[in-house]
Amino acid sequence: MHTIHDRQNASVMRLYNRDNRRVYLNASERERFAETAQMQSLHIQAFCLTLLHTGCRLSETRELAVHSLQHSEGLISVRSLKKRDKHHVREIPAPQKLLDTLKHLEADASSQNNGLLWHGDGQMVDRVTAYRWVKQVMQEAGISGPQACPKGLRHGFGIQAISSGVPLNMLQKWMGHASIKTTAIYANAVGKEEREIAKRMW
Protein backbone atom coordinates (compact mmCIF):
# COMPACT_ATOMS: atom_id res chain seq x y z
CA MET A 1 0.00 0.00 0.00
CA HIS A 2 1.38 3.42 -0.99
CA THR A 3 1.73 6.03 1.72
CA ILE A 4 1.19 9.76 1.22
CA HIS A 5 4.97 10.17 1.42
CA ASP A 6 5.44 7.65 -1.41
CA ARG A 7 2.93 9.47 -3.58
CA GLN A 8 4.62 12.80 -2.90
CA ASN A 9 8.01 11.37 -3.88
CA ALA A 10 6.52 9.97 -7.09
CA SER A 11 5.19 13.43 -7.93
CA VAL A 12 8.54 15.10 -7.32
CA MET A 13 10.27 12.65 -9.64
CA ARG A 14 8.17 13.90 -12.55
CA LEU A 15 10.30 17.04 -12.51
CA TYR A 16 13.45 14.89 -12.83
CA ASN A 17 14.34 12.06 -15.18
CA ARG A 18 15.57 8.62 -14.16
CA ASP A 19 19.10 9.99 -13.87
CA ASN A 20 17.81 12.58 -11.37
CA ARG A 21 18.43 15.36 -13.87
CA ARG A 22 16.08 18.33 -13.98
CA VAL A 23 13.60 18.39 -16.87
CA TYR A 24 12.36 21.99 -16.45
CA LEU A 25 13.94 25.35 -17.23
CA ASN A 26 14.83 27.30 -14.10
CA ALA A 27 14.40 31.07 -13.79
CA SER A 28 17.83 32.01 -15.17
CA GLU A 29 17.46 29.62 -18.13
CA ARG A 30 14.01 31.05 -18.91
CA GLU A 31 15.55 34.52 -18.95
CA ARG A 32 18.38 33.44 -21.27
CA PHE A 33 15.93 31.66 -23.54
CA ALA A 34 13.77 34.80 -23.82
CA GLU A 35 16.76 37.02 -24.57
CA THR A 36 18.04 34.65 -27.26
CA ALA A 37 14.60 34.18 -28.81
CA GLN A 38 14.29 37.94 -29.27
CA MET A 39 17.34 37.88 -31.55
CA GLN A 40 15.75 35.40 -33.98
CA SER A 41 13.61 35.96 -37.05
CA LEU A 42 10.04 37.03 -36.27
CA HIS A 43 8.45 33.59 -36.77
CA ILE A 44 10.96 31.78 -34.54
CA GLN A 45 10.92 34.54 -31.94
CA ALA A 46 7.13 34.60 -31.72
CA PHE A 47 6.83 30.81 -31.59
CA CYS A 48 9.43 30.37 -28.85
CA LEU A 49 8.12 33.24 -26.73
CA THR A 50 4.58 31.83 -27.00
CA LEU A 51 5.78 28.51 -25.59
CA LEU A 52 7.70 30.32 -22.84
CA HIS A 53 4.89 32.62 -21.72
CA THR A 54 1.84 30.35 -22.09
CA GLY A 55 3.02 26.87 -21.11
CA CYS A 56 1.33 25.48 -24.23
CA ARG A 57 2.29 22.19 -25.75
CA LEU A 58 4.22 22.28 -29.03
CA SER A 59 1.26 20.84 -30.94
CA GLU A 60 -1.15 23.38 -29.43
CA THR A 61 1.10 26.30 -30.34
CA ARG A 62 1.41 25.10 -33.93
CA GLU A 63 -2.40 25.33 -34.26
CA LEU A 64 -2.71 28.96 -33.14
CA ALA A 65 -4.38 31.24 -35.67
CA VAL A 66 -5.41 34.88 -35.94
CA HIS A 67 -8.73 34.13 -34.23
CA SER A 68 -6.80 32.71 -31.23
CA LEU A 69 -5.64 36.18 -30.20
CA GLN A 70 -7.81 38.42 -28.02
CA HIS A 71 -5.75 41.59 -27.93
CA SER A 72 -8.29 43.72 -26.08
CA GLU A 73 -8.60 41.11 -23.31
CA GLY A 74 -4.93 40.16 -23.21
CA LEU A 75 -5.70 36.51 -23.85
CA ILE A 76 -4.73 33.67 -26.17
CA SER A 77 -7.36 30.98 -26.85
CA VAL A 78 -5.88 27.50 -27.13
CA ARG A 79 -7.56 24.25 -28.17
CA SER A 80 -6.62 21.68 -25.53
CA LEU A 81 -5.40 18.68 -27.50
CA LYS A 82 -5.18 16.32 -24.53
CA LYS A 83 -8.87 16.73 -23.59
CA ARG A 84 -11.37 14.09 -24.69
CA ASP A 85 -13.65 16.87 -25.87
CA LYS A 86 -11.95 17.94 -29.10
CA HIS A 87 -13.63 21.35 -28.90
CA HIS A 88 -12.34 22.23 -25.43
CA VAL A 89 -10.73 25.67 -25.56
CA ARG A 90 -8.90 27.36 -22.69
CA GLU A 91 -7.95 31.02 -22.40
CA ILE A 92 -4.48 31.94 -21.18
CA PRO A 93 -3.43 35.45 -20.11
CA ALA A 94 -0.45 36.67 -22.14
CA PRO A 95 1.98 39.54 -21.57
CA GLN A 96 1.38 42.55 -23.80
CA LYS A 97 4.88 42.27 -25.26
CA LEU A 98 4.06 38.78 -26.56
CA LEU A 99 0.73 39.90 -28.00
CA ASP A 100 2.47 42.81 -29.75
CA THR A 101 4.98 40.37 -31.28
CA LEU A 102 2.20 38.07 -32.45
CA LYS A 103 0.36 41.00 -33.97
CA HIS A 104 3.20 41.39 -36.46
CA LEU A 105 2.37 37.91 -37.78
CA GLU A 106 -1.33 38.60 -38.22
CA ALA A 107 -1.20 40.44 -41.55
CA ASP A 108 0.69 37.58 -43.18
CA ALA A 109 -1.46 34.95 -41.46
CA SER A 110 -4.71 36.67 -42.46
CA SER A 111 -3.76 36.36 -46.13
CA GLN A 112 -3.75 32.56 -45.73
CA ASN A 113 -7.07 30.73 -46.00
CA ASN A 114 -6.70 29.10 -42.59
CA GLY A 115 -5.25 32.12 -40.76
CA LEU A 116 -2.50 30.08 -39.09
CA LEU A 117 0.17 32.18 -37.37
CA TRP A 118 2.91 29.71 -38.34
CA HIS A 119 2.62 28.06 -41.70
CA GLY A 120 4.44 26.80 -44.73
CA ASP A 121 2.69 26.99 -48.10
CA GLY A 122 -0.59 27.62 -46.30
CA GLN A 123 -0.22 24.51 -44.16
CA MET A 124 0.48 24.26 -40.43
CA VAL A 125 4.21 24.37 -39.67
CA ASP A 126 5.38 20.77 -39.24
CA ARG A 127 6.39 19.42 -35.85
CA VAL A 128 10.00 18.77 -36.85
CA THR A 129 10.53 22.37 -37.93
CA ALA A 130 8.89 23.77 -34.79
CA TYR A 131 10.98 21.47 -32.58
CA ARG A 132 14.13 22.54 -34.43
CA TRP A 133 13.32 26.21 -33.77
CA VAL A 134 13.18 25.59 -30.03
CA LYS A 135 16.37 23.51 -30.00
CA GLN A 136 18.18 26.20 -32.00
CA VAL A 137 17.32 28.86 -29.43
CA MET A 138 18.22 26.53 -26.56
CA GLN A 139 21.62 25.86 -28.09
CA GLU A 140 22.36 29.54 -28.73
CA ALA A 141 21.26 30.36 -25.16
CA GLY A 142 23.73 27.80 -23.81
CA ILE A 143 20.99 25.59 -22.36
CA SER A 144 21.67 21.87 -22.54
CA GLY A 145 20.42 18.74 -20.85
CA PRO A 146 17.01 17.03 -20.64
CA GLN A 147 15.31 20.37 -19.95
CA ALA A 148 16.42 21.85 -23.29
CA CYS A 149 13.22 21.00 -25.16
CA PRO A 150 9.62 22.23 -25.58
CA LYS A 151 8.42 20.20 -22.59
CA GLY A 152 11.15 21.82 -20.49
CA LEU A 153 9.59 25.19 -21.35
CA ARG A 154 6.15 23.93 -20.35
CA HIS A 155 7.40 22.62 -17.01
CA GLY A 156 9.35 25.83 -16.45
CA PHE A 157 6.17 27.84 -17.01
CA GLY A 158 4.37 25.77 -14.37
CA ILE A 159 7.09 26.26 -11.79
CA GLN A 160 7.38 29.97 -12.56
CA ALA A 161 3.63 30.38 -12.08
CA ILE A 162 3.63 28.61 -8.71
CA SER A 163 6.69 30.59 -7.58
CA SER A 164 4.82 33.77 -8.50
CA GLY A 165 1.84 32.84 -6.35
CA VAL A 166 -0.59 31.62 -9.04
CA PRO A 167 -3.19 29.32 -7.38
CA LEU A 168 -3.11 25.67 -8.44
CA ASN A 169 -6.66 25.68 -9.81
CA MET A 170 -5.88 28.65 -12.04
CA LEU A 171 -2.65 27.08 -13.28
CA GLN A 172 -4.52 23.85 -13.96
CA LYS A 173 -6.88 25.77 -16.24
CA TRP A 174 -4.07 27.59 -18.05
CA MET A 175 -2.09 24.39 -18.67
CA GLY A 176 -5.09 22.29 -19.66
CA HIS A 177 -4.55 19.54 -17.10
CA ALA A 178 -7.46 17.15 -16.64
CA SER A 179 -6.51 16.63 -12.99
CA ILE A 180 -5.21 19.11 -10.44
CA LYS A 181 -2.96 16.30 -9.16
CA THR A 182 -0.90 16.74 -12.33
CA THR A 183 -0.62 20.48 -11.74
CA ALA A 184 0.41 19.89 -8.12
CA ILE A 185 3.81 18.53 -9.17
CA TYR A 186 4.96 22.11 -9.71
CA ALA A 187 4.29 22.97 -6.09
CA ASN A 188 7.07 20.56 -5.13
CA ALA A 189 9.75 22.69 -6.78
CA VAL A 190 11.71 25.09 -4.59
CA GLY A 191 10.36 28.52 -5.44
CA LYS A 192 11.28 32.02 -4.33
CA GLU A 193 8.92 31.97 -1.36
CA GLU A 194 10.33 28.68 -0.11
CA ARG A 195 13.89 29.98 -0.34
CA GLU A 196 12.91 33.10 1.58
CA ILE A 197 11.53 30.95 4.39
CA ALA A 198 14.66 28.79 4.35
CA LYS A 199 16.89 31.88 4.76
CA ARG A 200 15.41 32.39 8.20
CA MET A 201 17.27 29.29 9.32
CA TRP A 202 20.69 30.45 8.07
Steps between C-alpha positions, in 0.01 A plus 500: 500500500638842401535761771446873450878541520547248217249682283669833568839357402351360179367846416835667561673255268290625209713814504815285468589217265623156602853637529371759750562778250265797489252506211376860542658836422589695813457877531843594362463261204155643422654847496783392268255322273284814472799722425628263231156453345469876454805494272341252257286556193143607578341156450751319723496776760121506522470121513760456774369787712146359473620168641692681775219730612195273463618152598331361188596171348693509172204356309259754651725792409531380141119523467469863612333728247397864473168425671693358800616847603283724718706817509246713685469239777867405510423135436597216268237231432648152472332175396594243764622200303522264797131541594250236390272778382670607177332841520629588847661844487683669787595866529847592622605851607798622297743787557440801277850472354418151370167612356674791325751256347222270383316793348784539251417152368130569456513684167689214337285237672175672400595469133501120540168317473537337841645802683775296667767710672774253403471335164682374197325519163172563680537189714570475873873511576617140543601365839861435400553860392336640814709270721815607315419867566486438874819292503681769300414766757590267787840433347574868436390582857747244635226279645568128482375187669159329521330834569611648166180415313140623458380297799773662710344837414156374600625369834695821556182701444320293764772549758529871423125541548500323837806698613313818408202407715257378231240270666508135394145501363578797277823343376313177432264692272781682319698180438200290401554225756209261546595448865630748755725219628706544183528874559603441862840364395615858446433586862778259596768713335696740719365843415592850611264495797641171625856630477402812692362285781813284496723809541352551844686190612842616375 
